[in-house]
Amino acid sequence: MGLGRRSKPVAKPAALCHSRRTAMRGNAMLSDALLEEISALHSGPDRGYHGWSHPLALLKLYGEVEGRLHDPLAVRCAILLHDAIYEPRRSDNESRSADLAKTMLNGVVPEETLGRTLRLIEATAQHAIPADLSTDEVADMAIFLDMDLSILGAAPDAFDAYEAGVRHEYREVPEAAFRAGRAAILEGFLARDALYFSDWGRARFEAEARRNLIRSIDRLRAHATDEETPSRGLA
């Protein structure tokens, strides 16, 4: 998801080595050069929340759920590449990221794992699980999507930093239009019967996420006007 503090364009060597080691853990099939390339994709100055810190945060959560997964490698690859391409005003970031992942991982991971990775990435477009998947793939996708939305259920200061990161990414959108559009997106999440798909996600994040969403919507609506809302999701 789209969803932080502004990323630094260039990481210090020690920090880069540490983040690469974090990403490598359990990803022995991915070379150091490939991981460095993936890291660089997340390091543009226009990135706010969707910088390299986002997949690294999800990899930390991955440690909680690895034992529940049927294809852990697919989930790890999706974590690393689901936001490989991120241009806030475009609506095809997920499909473009999946296409790039296919190019980067073809011949590197097993074919079945590659297919699952691409479907995981594509599912982040709507944060919905397709109906035609196997039971095992549904279970893995539920956990992956819950990790991607975990920031909604973070502590208030972390959630507020995420909101600031999203605003940075949409800094060219006028304030009133951003507030109205962003509030509408968050209200869509809040209207769901459950924000999270897995038992793990609901237990871990649901209650705090609803509190954060209500607080953010109230703040956005307090300053929103009737100006036209932007067409992209602001997420």
MARBAPA-7857 format. One record per residue: x, y, z of N, C-alpha, C in turn. Coordinates in steps of 0.1 Angstrom, whole numbers, always signed. Example, Ala and Ser with C-alpha at 12.3 -4.5 7.8 and 13.67 -1.06 7.14 Angstrom:
BEGIN
      nX      nY      nZ     caX     caY     caZ      cX      cY      cZ
    +132     -57     +78    +123     -45     +78    +132     -33     +78
    +128     -22     +71    +137     -11     +71    +129      +0     +79
//
This chain:
BEGIN
      nX      nY      nZ     caX     caY     caZ      cX      cY      cZ
      +9     -12      +0      +0      +0      +0      +9     +12      +0
      +0     +14      -6      +5     +26      -6      +5     +32      +7
     +21     +35     +21     +14     +42     +30     +24     +46     +39
     +54     +73     +73     +66     +75     +69     +73     +87     +68
     +83     +85     +70     +92     +96     +68     +98     +96     +55
    +103    +107     +51    +109    +108     +37    +122    +100     +37
    +123     +92     +26    +135     +83     +24    +147     +92     +20
    +159     +88     +25    +171     +94     +21    +175     +88      +8
    +178     +97      -2    +182     +92     -15    +194     +82     -15
    +204     +85      -7    +216     +76      -6    +218     +72      +8
    +218     +59     +10    +221     +54     +24    +236     +54     +27
    +239     +56     +39    +253     +55     +43    +257     +40     +42
    +270     +37     +39    +274     +24     +36    +270     +14     +47
    +273     +17     +60    +269      +8     +70    +254      +5     +71
    +246     +16     +69    +232     +14     +69    +228      +5     +57
    +234      +8     +46    +230      +0     +34    +234     -15     +36
    +245     -17     +41    +249     -31     +44    +240     -38     +53
    +236     -31     +64    +227     -37     +74    +213     -40     +67
    +208     -30     +59    +195     -32     +53    +196     -44     +43
    +207     -45     +36    +209     -56     +27    +209     -69     +34
    +216     -70     +45    +216     -82     +53    +202     -86     +58
    +194     -76     +62    +181     -78     +66    +173     -84     +54
    +174     -78     +43    +167     -83     +31    +172     -97     +26
    +184    -100     +28    +190    -112     +24    +185    -124     +32
    +182    -121     +45    +179    -132     +54    +167    -140     +49
    +170    -153     +46    +159    -161     +40    +157    -159     +25
    +165    -151     +19    +164    -149      +4    +177    -152      -2
    +182    -164      +0    +195    -168      -5    +196    -168     -20
    +184    -170     -26    +184    -170     -41    +186    -157     -47
    +184    -146     -40    +186    -133     -45    +200    -128     -42
    +207    -124     -53    +220    -119     -52    +221    -106     -45
    +233    -103     -40    +236     -90     -33    +234     -79     -43
    +238     -81     -56    +236     -71     -66    +221     -68     -69
    +213     -79     -69    +199     -77     -72    +192     -70     -60
    +196     -73     -48    +190     -66     -37    +194     -51     -36
    +206     -48     -40    +211     -34     -41    +202     -27     -52
    +200     -34     -63    +191     -28     -73    +177     -25     -68
    +172     -34     -61    +158     -33     -55    +158     -21     -45
    +168     -20     -37    +170      -9     -27    +170      +4     -35
    +178      +5     -45    +179     +17     -53    +166     +22     -59
    +158     +12     -63    +144     +16     -68    +136     +23     -58
    +138     +20     -45    +130     +26     -35    +136     +39     -29
    +147     +45     -36    +154     +55     -29    +153     +69     -36
    +143     +70     -45    +142     +83     -52    +137     +94     -42
    +141    +107     -46    +137    +118     -37    +122    +120     -36
    +114    +115     -45    +100    +117     -45     +93    +107     -36
    +100     +98     -31     +94     +88     -22     +93     +94      -8
     +81     +91      -2     +79     +95     +12     +78     +82     +20
     +66     +78     +23     +64     +65     +30     +69     +53     +22
     +68     +54      +9     +71     +42      +1     +86     +41      -3
     +95     +44      +7    +109     +42      +5    +113     +29     +10
    +126     +27     +10    +132     +14     +13    +129      +9     +28
    +126     +19     +36    +122     +15     +50    +109      +8     +50
    +100      +9     +40     +87      +2     +40     +89     -13     +39
     +96     -18     +28     +98     -32     +28    +106     -38     +40
    +116     -30     +45    +123     -35     +56    +114     -36     +68
    +105     -27     +70     +95     -29     +81     +87     -41     +80
     +83     -44     +67     +74     -56     +65     +83     -69     +67
     +96     -68     +64    +104     -80     +66    +105     -83     +81
    +105     -72     +90    +105     -75    +104     +92     -82    +108
     +81     -77    +103     +68     -84    +106     +68     -98    +101
     +75    -100     +90     +75    -114     +84     +81    -124     +94
     +90    -120    +102     +95    -129    +112     +85    -134    +121
     +74    -127    +123     +63    -131    +132     +54    -142    +125
     +54    -142    +112     +44    -150    +105     +50    -161     +96
     +63    -161     +95     +70    -170     +85     +65    -185     +87
     +63    -189     +99     +58    -203    +102     +44    -206     +97
     +36    -195     +94     +23    -197     +89     +22    -198     +74
     +33    -195     +67     +32    -193     +53     +35    -206     +45
     +28    -208     +34     +30    -219     +25     +41    -217     +15
     +43    -205     +11     +54    -202      +1     +61    -189      +7
     +69    -191     +17     +76    -179     +23     +84    -171     +13
     +91    -178      +4     +99    -170      -6     +90    -161     -15
     +79    -165     -19     +70    -157     -27     +66    -144     -19
     +63    -146      -6     +59    -135      +2     +71    -125      +4
     +83    -131      +6     +94    -122      +8     +97    -114      -5
     +96    -121     -16     +99    -114     -29     +88    -103     -31
     +76    -106     -28     +65     -96     -29     +68     -84     -20
     +72     -87      -8     +75     -76      +1     +86     -67      -5
     +96     -72     -11    +107     -64     -16    +103     -57     -29
     +94     -62     -37     +91     -56     -50     +77     -50     -52
     +68     -51     -42     +55     -47     -45     +54     -32     -48
     +63     -24     -43     +63      -9     -46     +76      -6     -53
     +81     -15     -61     +94     -12     -69     +92      +0     -78
     +80      +1     -84     +77     +13     -92     +65     +20     -84
     +68     +33     -81     +58     +40     -74     +58     +55     -79
     +48     +58     -87     +45     +72     -91     +31     +76     -86
     +30     +84     -76     +18     +87     -70      +6     +90     -79
      +8     +97     -90      -3    +101     -98      -7     +91    -108
      -1     +80    -108      -4     +69    -118     -12     +58    -111
     -21     +52    -119     -30     +41    -114     -25     +27    -117
     -13     +26    -123      -8     +13    -128      +5      +9    -121
      +8     +14    -109     +20     +11    -102     +22      -4     -99
     +11     -10     -95     +11     -24     -91     +14     -33    -103
      +7     -31    -114      +9     -39    -125     +24     -37    -131
     +28     -25    -131     +42     -22    -135     +52     -28    -126
     +50     -28    -113     +59     -34    -103     +59     -49    -106
     +47     -55    -108     +47     -69    -111     +54     -73    -124
     +53     -65    -134     +61     -67    -146     +76     -66    -144
     +80     -57    -136     +94     -55    -133     +99     -67    -124
     +91     -72    -115     +94     -83    -107     +96     -96    -115
     +87     -97    -125     +88    -108    -134    +101    -108    -142
    +106     -97    -146    +118     -95    -153    +130     -98    -144
    +129     -93    -132    +141     -94    -123    +142    -108    -117
    +131    -115    -115    +131    -128    -108    +130    -140    -117
    +127    -138    -130    +126    -149    -139    +139    -157    -140
    +138    -170    -137    +150    -178    -137    +158    -178    -124
    +154    -169    -115    +160    -168    -102    +153    -176     -91
    +140    -175     -91    +131    -183     -82    +123    -193     -90
    +118    -203     -83    +110    -213     -91     +98    -207     -97
     +94    -213    -109     +83    -207    -117     +70    -205    -109
     +67    -215    -101     +55    -214     -93     +56    -203     -82
     +67    -202     -76     +69    -191     -67     +68    -177     -74
     +74    -176     -86     +73    -164     -93     +58    -160     -96
     +50    -170    -100     +36    -167    -103     +29    -162     -90
     +32    -168     -79     +26    -164     -67     +30    -150     -63
     +43    -147     -65     +48    -134     -62     +41    -123     -70
     +39    -126     -83     +33    -116     -91     +18    -114     -87
     +11    -124     -83      -3    -123     -79      -3    -115     -66
      +6    -117     -57      +7    -110     -44      +8     -95     -47
     +17     -91     -56     +20     -77     -59      +7     -71     -65
      +1     -78     -75     -10     -73     -82     -22     -71     -72
     -23     -79     -62     -34     -78     -52     -33     -65     -44
     -22     -59     -43     -21     -46     -35     -28     -35     -42
     -32     -36     -55     -39     -25     -62     -52     -22     -55
     -60     -32     -52     -73     -30     -46     -73     -36     -31
     -62     -42     -27     -62     -48     -14     -74     -57     -12
     -75     -66     -22     -86     -76     -22     -80     -89     -27
     -85    -101     -22     -81    -114     -26     -89    -119     -37
     -83    -123     -48     -91    -129     -59     -98    -142     -55
    -108    -145     -62    -117    -157     -58    -111    -170     -64
    -102    -170     -73     -98    -182     -80     -85    -188     -75
     -81    -185     -63     -68    -190     -57     -70    -202     -49
     -59    -210     -47     -60    -222     -38     -61    -217     -24
     -65    -226     -15     -66    -223      -1     -53    -218      +5
     -42    -225      +1     -29    -221      +6     -25    -207      +1
     -28    -204     -11     -24    -191     -17     -32    -180     -10
     -45    -183      -8     -54    -173      -1     -48    -170     +13
     -44    -180     +20     -39    -178     +33     -26    -169     +33
     -17    -172     +24      -5    -164     +23      -8    -150     +18
     -17    -148      +9     -21    -135      +4     -27    -126     +16
     -36    -133     +24     -42    -126     +35     -31    -120     +44
     -21    -128     +48     -11    -123     +57      -3    -112     +50
      +1    -114     +37      +9    -104     +30      +1     -91     +30
     -11     -91     +26     -19     -78     +25     -21     -72     +39
     -22     -80     +49     -23     -75     +63     -10     -68     +67
      +2     -74     +63     +14     -67     +66     +15     -54     +59
     +11     -54     +46     +12     -41     +39      +3     -30     +45
      -8     -34     +51     -17     -24     +58     -13     -22     +73
      -3     -29     +77      +0     -28     +91      +2     -14     +97
      +7      -5     +88      +9      +9     +93      -3     +15     +98
     -15     +11     +93     -27     +17     +97     -30     +14    +112
     -24      +3    +117     -26      -1    +130     -13      +1    +139
      -5     +10    +134      +7     +13    +142      +4     +23    +153
     +14     +25    +162     +12     +35    +173      +9     +49    +166
      +2     +57    +173      -2     +70    +167      +9     +78    +161
     +21     +79    +168     +32     +87    +162     +37     +81    +149
     +38     +68    +148     +42     +61    +136     +32     +63    +125
     +19     +62    +129      +8     +65    +119      +9     +79    +114
     +11     +88    +123     +12    +102    +118     +24    +105    +109
     +35     +98    +112     +47     +99    +103     +43     +93     +89
     +36     +82     +89     +31     +77     +76     +23     +86     +69
     +13     +93     +76      +5    +103     +69     +13    +114     +63
     +23    +118     +71     +32    +129     +66     +40    +124     +53
     +44    +112     +53     +51    +106     +42     +42    +106     +29
     +29    +102     +31     +20    +102     +20     +18    +116     +15
     +16    +126     +24     +14    +140     +20     +26    +144     +12
     +38    +140     +16     +50    +144      +8     +49    +139      -6
     +45    +127      -8     +44    +121     -21     +34    +128     -30
     +24    +134     -24     +13    +141     -31     +14    +156     -29
     +27    +161     -27     +29    +175     -23     +24    +184     -34
     +23    +180     -47     +18    +188     -58      +3    +190     -58
      -4    +182     -50     -19    +183     -49     -22    +194     -40
     -31    +203     -43     -35    +214     -34     -41    +208     -21
     -38    +215     -10     -41    +210      +3     -56    +206      +4
     -65    +215      +0     -79    +211      +2     -83    +199      -6
     -78    +198     -18     -81    +186     -26     -75    +173     -20
     -63    +175     -15     -57    +163      -9     -65    +158      +3
     -69    +168     +12     -76    +164     +24     -89    +157     +20
     -96    +162     +11    -109    +156      +7    -107    +142      +1
     -97    +141      -8     -95    +128     -14     -89    +118      -5
     -80    +122      +4     -74    +113     +14     -85    +108     +24
     -94    +117     +28    -104    +113     +37    -113    +103     +31
    -117    +105     +18    -125     +95     +12    -119     +81     +11
    -106     +81      +8     -99     +68      +8     -99     +61     +22
     -96     +69     +32     -96     +63     +46    -110     +59     +50
    -120     +66     +46    -134     +62     +49    -138     +49     +43
    -132     +47     +31    -135     +34     +24    -129     +23     +32
    -117     +24     +37    -111     +14     +46    -120     +12     +59
    -123     +23     +65    -131     +22     +77    -144     +16     +76
    -150     +16     +64    -163     +11     +61    -163      -5     +60
    -151     -10     +58    -150     -25     +57    -154     -31     +70
    -160     -43     +69    -164     -51     +81    -151     -54     +89
    -141     -57     +82    -128     -60     +88    -117     -54     +79
    -107     -47     +85     -97     -41     +77     -86     -52     +73
     -85     -62     +81     -75     -72     +79     -81     -86     +76
     -74     -94     +68     -80    -106     +63     -77    -118     +72
     -65    -118     +79     -61    -130     +86     -64    -128    +101
     -65    -139    +108     -67    -138    +123     -56    -131    +129
     -43    -133    +124     -32    -126    +129     -33    -111    +127
     -37    -107    +115     -38     -93    +112     -48     -86    +121
     -60     -93    +122     -71     -86    +130     -67     -85    +144
     -61     -95    +150     -57     -95    +164     -46     -85    +166
     -37     -83    +156     -25     -75    +158     -28     -60    +156
     -37     -57    +146     -37     -43    +141     -51     -37    +141
     -62     -45    +141     -75     -40    +138     -80     -28    +147
     -79     -30    +160     -84     -20    +169     -77      -7    +168
     -64      -8    +168     -56      +5    +167     -58     +11    +153
     -59      +3    +143     -61      +9    +129     -74     +17    +129
     -85     +12    +135     -97     +19    +134     -96     +32    +142
     -89     +32    +153     -87     +44    +161     -79     +55    +153
     -69     +50    +146     -61     +59    +138     -69     +65    +126
     -77     +56    +120     -85     +61    +108     -95     +71    +112
    -102     +69    +123    -112     +79    +128    -105     +92    +131
     -94     +91    +138     -86    +103    +142     -82    +111    +129
     -76    +104    +120     -72    +110    +107     -83    +116     +99
     -94    +109     +98    -105    +114     +90    -111    +126     +97
    -112    +126    +110    -117    +138    +117    -108    +150    +114
     -95    +148    +114     -86    +159    +112     -87    +164     +98
     -88    +155     +88     -89    +158     +74    -102    +166     +71
    -112    +160     +76    -126    +166     +73    -127    +180     +80
    -120    +182     +91    -121    +195     +97    -116    +206     +89
    -107    +203     +79    -101    +214     +71    -105    +212     +56
    -112    +201     +52    -115    +199     +38    -125    +209     +34
    -125    +212     +20    -135    +221     +14    -142    +213      +3
    -150    +219      -4    -157    +213     -15    -150    +213     -28
    -137    +216     -28    -129    +215     -40    -129    +201     -46
    -127    +200     -59    -127    +187     -66    -116    +179     -60
    -119    +166     -58    -109    +156     -52    -101    +151     -64
     -88    +148     -61     -79    +142     -71     -84    +128     -75
     -80    +124     -87     -85    +111     -92     -77     +99     -87
     -65    +101     -83     -57     +90     -78     -60     +88     -63
     -56     +76     -58     -60     +71     -45     -55     +78     -33
     -44     +85     -34     -38     +91     -23     -34     +81     -12
     -30     +69     -16     -27     +59      -6     -13     +54      -9
//
